[in-house]
Amino acid sequence: MAFKFCPQCAQPLLERELDSVMRLACHDLACTYVHWDNPVPVVAAVVEHEGEIILARNRAWPVPFYALITGFLEKSDPSPEEAIEREVMEELGLQAQGAHFIGHYAFARQNQIIIAYHVPATGIITLGDELVDYKRIQPGKARYWPSSTGLALRDWLMRQGHQPQAIDLPKL
């Protein structure tokens, strides 16, 4: 969703080049507002439970899409590691046994930066409100999707000595 009006002075926002990038900015010279449109930080987890990877399906996603556990990094989260541990508890009901950084990945379509972790977890899976299903995959049989969180899964699998193959995603 693009802003149309300045949130500071209510004047229309217009595109102009700032720092070599086209950005929305207030055209009123007395106002200095610029809509920087920075990416939103999102945490993601390759959840490992009882030796298998847990992929989940969000209720808003079409069948057959399954992916990593993800969630927004909240301003109240002490750290990204604690944020993903919170998300694993909220979405799967599992207790994280640590969060080990995998990498960061751009998800340009949603204007997000994904901060991905490997999260070994214990307990009994109990799906949170956002999820409708999950599946277990042996790491040696896992395949990855060639974007954002899928690349995190690929990178983790390769660090474990696996040679994962990419899956083809249907165009939506």
ZALOBA-842455 format. One record per residue (C-alpha): x, y, z; residue number from 0. Coordinates in Angstrom, 3 decimals. Layout:
% residues N
SITE  X  Y  Z  NUM
...
This chain:
% residues 172
SITE  0.000  0.000  0.000  0
SITE  1.504  3.311  -1.057  1
SITE  1.021  6.462  0.951  2
SITE  -0.701  9.278  -0.926  3
SITE  -0.508  12.041  1.664  4
SITE  2.113  13.233  4.095  5
SITE  1.439  11.918  7.630  6
SITE  2.984  15.099  9.071  7
SITE  1.243  17.890  7.114  8
SITE  -1.371  16.129  4.917  9
SITE  0.053  17.492  1.642  10
SITE  0.175  15.103  -1.337  11
SITE  3.309  12.986  -1.606  12
SITE  5.174  13.075  -4.900  13
SITE  7.989  10.930  -6.246  14
SITE  11.419  12.483  -6.269  15
SITE  14.941  11.140  -6.405  16
SITE  16.728  10.975  -3.058  17
SITE  19.987  9.091  -2.566  18
SITE  19.736  7.823  -6.176  19
SITE  16.377  6.155  -5.475  20
SITE  12.888  7.315  -6.389  21
SITE  10.977  7.880  -3.137  22
SITE  7.697  9.425  -2.066  23
SITE  8.299  12.730  -0.332  24
SITE  6.281  15.729  0.770  25
SITE  6.365  18.517  -1.783  26
SITE  5.851  21.220  0.882  27
SITE  9.282  22.830  1.353  28
SITE  8.521  23.506  5.036  29
SITE  8.034  19.773  5.631  30
SITE  10.904  17.272  5.487  31
SITE  8.907  14.017  5.411  32
SITE  10.244  11.206  3.202  33
SITE  8.619  7.784  2.978  34
SITE  11.761  5.641  3.028  35
SITE  9.803  2.385  2.556  36
SITE  12.410  0.323  4.396  37
SITE  11.933  -3.448  4.495  38
SITE  10.075  -4.974  7.428  39
SITE  12.137  -7.410  9.552  40
SITE  10.740  -10.940  9.716  41
SITE  12.222  -13.884  11.603  42
SITE  12.079  -17.430  10.235  43
SITE  12.892  -20.854  11.659  44
SITE  14.031  -24.145  10.258  45
SITE  12.400  -26.020  13.138  46
SITE  14.006  -29.349  13.921  47
SITE  11.806  -31.612  16.052  48
SITE  12.636  -35.233  16.828  49
SITE  15.196  -35.300  14.010  50
SITE  12.830  -33.976  11.341  51
SITE  12.117  -30.562  9.849  52
SITE  8.669  -29.111  10.499  53
SITE  7.017  -27.182  7.671  54
SITE  3.646  -25.544  8.223  55
SITE  0.756  -24.225  6.147  56
SITE  -0.737  -20.873  7.049  57
SITE  -4.537  -20.706  6.830  58
SITE  -4.246  -17.847  4.306  59
SITE  -2.135  -19.887  1.867  60
SITE  -3.478  -22.052  -0.931  61
SITE  -2.946  -25.804  -0.867  62
SITE  -0.250  -27.244  -1.208  63
SITE  2.069  -24.508  0.152  64
SITE  4.079  -25.312  3.280  65
SITE  6.949  -23.224  4.566  66
SITE  9.108  -22.344  7.539  67
SITE  7.711  -20.815  10.704  68
SITE  7.888  -17.038  10.370  69
SITE  6.772  -13.948  12.204  70
SITE  7.359  -10.249  12.490  71
SITE  10.143  -8.968  14.674  72
SITE  8.169  -6.985  17.251  73
SITE  9.569  -3.854  18.869  74
SITE  9.043  -5.547  22.257  75
SITE  11.241  -8.527  21.300  76
SITE  14.597  -8.330  23.110  77
SITE  16.398  -9.860  20.095  78
SITE  15.671  -11.634  16.798  79
SITE  16.660  -14.930  18.471  80
SITE  14.057  -14.450  21.181  81
SITE  11.512  -13.370  18.573  82
SITE  11.841  -16.614  16.624  83
SITE  11.742  -18.669  19.817  84
SITE  8.465  -16.858  20.663  85
SITE  7.077  -17.573  17.188  86
SITE  7.930  -21.288  17.439  87
SITE  6.022  -21.427  20.738  88
SITE  3.049  -19.404  19.420  89
SITE  2.707  -21.254  16.125  90
SITE  3.748  -24.814  17.037  91
SITE  3.530  -24.953  20.831  92
SITE  7.141  -26.158  20.935  93
SITE  9.875  -25.095  23.322  94
SITE  12.920  -23.782  21.437  95
SITE  16.250  -25.192  22.552  96
SITE  18.183  -22.277  21.084  97
SITE  18.235  -20.267  17.873  98
SITE  21.244  -20.589  15.589  99
SITE  21.672  -17.963  12.873  100
SITE  21.517  -19.238  9.279  101
SITE  21.500  -15.994  7.309  102
SITE  19.425  -13.083  6.081  103
SITE  17.418  -13.088  2.862  104
SITE  15.518  -10.471  0.894  105
SITE  11.828  -11.043  0.209  106
SITE  11.283  -8.127  -2.167  107
SITE  7.700  -9.049  -3.100  108
SITE  6.600  -8.330  0.492  109
SITE  9.299  -5.694  1.167  110
SITE  10.712  -7.843  3.958  111
SITE  14.131  -8.871  5.176  112
SITE  14.098  -12.436  6.501  113
SITE  16.400  -13.229  9.449  114
SITE  16.589  -17.017  9.509  115
SITE  17.542  -19.416  12.291  116
SITE  17.809  -23.133  12.915  117
SITE  15.665  -23.864  15.982  118
SITE  15.857  -27.293  17.603  119
SITE  12.638  -27.698  19.577  120
SITE  10.983  -30.098  22.009  121
SITE  7.437  -30.810  23.104  122
SITE  4.174  -31.787  21.456  123
SITE  3.134  -29.886  18.333  124
SITE  -0.006  -27.842  18.910  125
SITE  -0.879  -25.568  16.000  126
SITE  -1.572  -21.904  16.717  127
SITE  -4.446  -19.917  15.204  128
SITE  -2.576  -18.941  12.014  129
SITE  -1.754  -22.510  10.959  130
SITE  -3.984  -25.256  9.587  131
SITE  -1.518  -28.068  8.984  132
SITE  2.093  -29.156  9.267  133
SITE  4.289  -31.889  7.875  134
SITE  7.484  -33.564  8.937  135
SITE  10.349  -34.075  6.522  136
SITE  13.588  -35.961  7.013  137
SITE  16.410  -33.504  6.307  138
SITE  17.957  -35.771  3.654  139
SITE  14.681  -35.756  1.696  140
SITE  13.865  -32.059  2.018  141
SITE  13.575  -29.874  -1.054  142
SITE  13.665  -26.100  -1.038  143
SITE  11.750  -23.376  -2.857  144
SITE  14.061  -20.946  -4.675  145
SITE  13.261  -17.744  -2.768  146
SITE  13.638  -16.125  0.682  147
SITE  12.847  -18.708  3.385  148
SITE  13.437  -21.552  0.934  149
SITE  16.995  -20.325  0.471  150
SITE  17.451  -20.372  4.242  151
SITE  16.294  -23.998  4.293  152
SITE  18.691  -24.807  1.432  153
SITE  21.623  -23.169  3.204  154
SITE  20.933  -25.007  6.466  155
SITE  20.544  -28.346  4.667  156
SITE  23.831  -27.831  2.828  157
SITE  25.612  -27.055  6.122  158
SITE  24.309  -30.401  7.381  159
SITE  25.965  -32.159  4.416  160
SITE  22.849  -32.597  2.262  161
SITE  22.496  -31.713  -1.424  162
SITE  18.892  -30.453  -1.571  163
SITE  17.066  -29.993  -4.848  164
SITE  14.855  -27.027  -5.695  165
SITE  11.144  -27.461  -6.285  166
SITE  9.288  -25.631  -9.041  167
SITE  6.722  -23.207  -7.687  168
SITE  3.525  -22.726  -9.656  169
SITE  2.859  -19.170  -10.765  170
SITE  0.103  -17.478  -8.764  171
